[in-house]
Amino acid sequence: MSVFVGRIIEKITDKGFPNEKYKIKKLKTISGNVHAVIVKIDDENSEMLVAISILQDKTKFKSLK
């Protein structure tokens, strides 16, 4: 999955909970590694910082558009 700012992604859960949708808000470099700041679609105030490698793991996230 290619990571672009503004892309909608979905977190895949296997415990019977509904999948959560996130939007990539911005990219950030920390100690030479690129991370993405993502926000929930329904709650624009909550931000999470995740590594790009986590977003590219097809068992954890999938790209919607």
Buried (B, 14 or more C-beta within 10 A) or exposed (E): EEBEEEBEBBBEEEEEEEEBBBBBBEEEEEEEEEBBBBBBEEEEEEEEEBEEEEBEEEEBBBBEE
